[in-house]
Amino acid sequence: MLKKPIALLLSFVMLALGGCTTTGTSSVPHQSKPSATVVSTEIITEISSETAVPVLSTTESSASETTVTSVSTTAAITEETTTTAAAEPVSIGFSLADIPSYSGEPYVEVNNNIPFFEDKTVTEAFESYSPLDELGRCGPAFANICIELMPTEPRGPIGMIKPSGWQTIRYDDLIEGKFLYNRAHLCAYELTSENANAQNLITGTRYLNIHGMLPFENKVADYVKSTGNHVLYRVTPIFEGNNLVADGVLMEAYSVEDQGQGIQYCVFCYNVQPGIGIDYSNGDSWVMDESVSETTTTVTSVTASFEQSETEEQCDYVVNTNTKKFHLPSCSSVKDTKTKNRWNYNGNRDDLIAQGYSPCKRCNP
């Protein structure tokens, strides 16, 4: 009599165990939680479908060297711009250690004058500007220059922007235009219509702006206007360590439709000013030639007493776009110019005249 209840009990135990075994082999739990492979695939799909363009990233390799190590594809173009496909990361092998010290020329060729672009076939317009880093410094600015990006009106004021390392200082007897620093556009206004964009303006010497960058900017502008073609264009400020002022900029350009026959360059432009020493950590400066100590004293006193307003900037001429007159910055007529009609111009007076502007008869610029 005792064996039968035990047998029945064993039967129930076996049935219970069989039921647990069946549940354990079910695929339902795997369906409710995606595997790592599925998650990875979803991420890849999201990135590849999102518009992105190459942006140079830099890593500090030592106290005296900043190396550009890769091209990242994580900087999405804004919705207002035409988009391009993402590019694969690529090492470009650029290092300040490979750049010779400034020796009198405003630039030096890099990588045999061949830009580091991966995809050189893009014919859609775009522009992308890097977010400021934790020190307030600009990163690479990248655009596909074409007629539709170029300005259709005069540039507005940019004096309210204070780039990293900015200082207002003038050396009246040593620098044409007097001021040491300009708010230097990475992507020039004449190429992209970018005006007071803090992500596109660095503290650059007048020498960098006029003798280093401007000739290369003009080459691109003239080419695009004459052909209607596209030019891939990237400018990367190169900072050493935590310096607030860039040592220079890496400028790359490549004309797309003719495979670089019209425009192709890769150059490093020095952020220097002949005769002036610069502390790149904070923008401080001094006259290098000890024989002109009186000039140094004059500069110091001028700097201490000179203050620019939030909307004023150093320039060669102040243009009134309403009256079509241009003036010296010191002209008494300048203070009467409305902000919306004011264009602070750096460049040649002949170029202004060619654009239809005439010199003021009061200051005779």
Phi, psi and omega in degrees: 000327182286329183294325184294312176301324180294320179296317179298320180297317178297325179295316178297322179297316181296319178298319180296317179294320179299319179297319179294323180296319180296315179298321181296333182268001180290146179269001184301314180302323181291331179287330184279346182225109182300145178284169179299326181296317180296316179299316180298318179297319179297320180295316180298317179298319181295318181292317184290335179273344179275137179293131179211153178228156180295137174227129180292139173240151181236148174231140181280116184267336176197176181295338184245013184213135173241123185248129173277115192256334187202169172246118182268152180244031186256001182266103183286144175284145180293160184297335184286345184254155175290148191251163176229167179284155180289151178251160178281147176301146180211138176279132181253354172058040179258134180217140175301332180297337180273353182267123178294155177297151179302132183225023176118343177258141185288346181209167175220143179287146180236143175055042181058029178068021180252122181294160185268015182297139176276305181262111182252025184244003186289127178239015175262145179287137171202161170210142183216136182233134185286145173298149176296143179280186185294343177263005180079020184265147178287155171247197182297145171244130189226133181208158171252096189290133178202172184304320186291341177273343187286153185289152176242006179212161180298153179292143178269182181292146177231007186294346179282347179274129177244094181295165179302135179079008186295134171218140176266107181213144183229145176236086192302322185267354186246338186235127173295123186095352171075315187277139178289313188253142168247158166277097188273124176288137171287300169267114187301148178302322182293347180258323190233356183068011179284128186250259183271063180256110184299336179279000184233011183232127177239165174281106182235143178293160176299324179297315177300313186293314188270315185265332180272298190274318189305316179300323179287324176296317181296324178301315180293315181300314181296321181295312182296318181295326183275337184246333187076008180278178179255148176229115172294132191215124180221135177232125184240116175288135182251112179255138175268123180056230181260019178302145180269342178250131182289145173292334180172190179228143172266118182249127179233140178208145182206121178281126192283305189298328180252021175052046174081006180290326181275316181221126171201118174203158175212104188226154172251121179259130185282133175268072182232169172222112182309131179088353182240131173271145183230133170268105186288349179288331184216356178094358176301154183212165181200160175282127186282329182278114183293341182288349180247046182297330178297322178296320180300316179297318179298317180298317181299316182291322178296318181297320182293328185264349186263125177230134177263147175286169182297336183252005181262151177212162177286141183199168176278318181219153172250122184257134172262106185289346178276313181272349182065028177250147172239147189230162166290147181303334182273357183297140181294340180286341185297321183294341180269356182281126178293147182304319183292340180258000186268133177229110177279115192248130171251118180157194186274137179297328179296327178294321178296317179297321179296334179274003176101004179268153180236150182288145177295137180277349180277314182259347178049063183292000000 
